[in-house]
Amino acid sequence: MSLYNRITELKRSMTMTEPTKLTVLWTTDNPVTAMDMVLLYSHNAFKHGWWEEVTVSIWGASVHLVKENEVIQEELKAMIAAGIKVEACIVCANRNNATEVLQELGVKVYGWGDPLTRALKGDSALLSV
């Protein structure tokens, strides 16, 4: 390897750090996508150590799905028990009359604009579904 390539590789390794946190922005009300992508990947990503920290943000139409679907509610409880952060947009929760249901599941419900902005600016990897 040439000196130039070694210096370039060294610079790259010093300035580029691989993210360790994943934020999953869950907006769909499709139950198949919820179970077979959002919840499946999030749970396994944390369980297998693919990410050190996983946060699932329930936003928009997904709030209504969680409120109405007991199977998804049980999966969310298991994820929270495993150490995955599950949070929800308070405006969405209030609009869907779901705040109490979400909180009873152990979901942290609060204003999510700032955390989303931090994720978008590179605080964590962001997966939007």
Salt bridges, closest charged atoms under 4 A:
GLU9 OE1 - ARG12 NH1 3.11
GLU53 OE2 - LYS85 NZ 3.24
GLU74 OE2 - LYS77 NZ 2.99
GLU75 OE2 - HIS43 ND1 2.82
ASP114 OD2 - ARG118 NH1 2.25
ASP123 OD1 - LYS21 NZ 3.28
